[in-house]
């Protein structure tokens, strides 16, 4: 059974990805920062379906927690084939760019960028070791980004900047890891129905009705999970460093 880590796997997009990976035959380390009950619920659903999962507490912005997450996955599953960098937080207080605070900057960058970068580094080293030992045939890293990587929100500057940087991080790791047999991808969701977007539901209900993106509905966590599934099923064997938009067509520029 192949092994995977999904950060921020207790709710929303991460939860949908963890459940989809179980369906595809992966054992899943469901990482969470605070919501232990929600992470255990995901693990229990996987167990009930006949799969293997473990809930692992950890702040991806903290080095010790990242190390423990990788060690736990290896101890429980015996291998690590896939890392999904999904954990992320939005700008603290959603302050205007002229009022943005360093405290929010530090927290958002630690969770959304530093954490995924150094967790990818750790996971890649383990994948390379396993590939060379012929424990696994290859590996994959999937970074969950956002349309905020290119769509400006002046009250979420730090969030937008971390997601923009994640695109370059994807290409950097893709370039470095391709010779090692590890593919790296960026999945770029649009506005997804979740607890994170619940406070702006009324706003986006209106914008969707007005046609802000061509496919006139909310995105769902399962839409993102299916994109991850296509990657791990190796439907793109001659591709790496690619961004896959799951945004209802929002990225299309129109006049």
QUIPE-V915558 format. One line per field, one symbol per residue. burial: b if it has 9 or more other ideal C-beta (glycine too) atoms within 8 Angstrom, else e. Layout:
burial->???
This chain:
burial->ebbbbbbbbbbbbbbbbbbbbbebebbbbbbbbebbebbbbbbebbbeeebbbbbbbbebbbeebbbbbbebbbebbebbbbbbbbbbbbbbeebeeeebbeebbebbbbbbbbbbbbbbebbbebbbebbeeeebebbbbbbbbbbbbeeebebbbbbbbbbbbbbebbbebbeebbebbbbbbbbbbbbbebeebeeeeeebeeebeeeebeeeeebbbebbbbbbbbbbeeebeeebbebbbbbbebbeeee
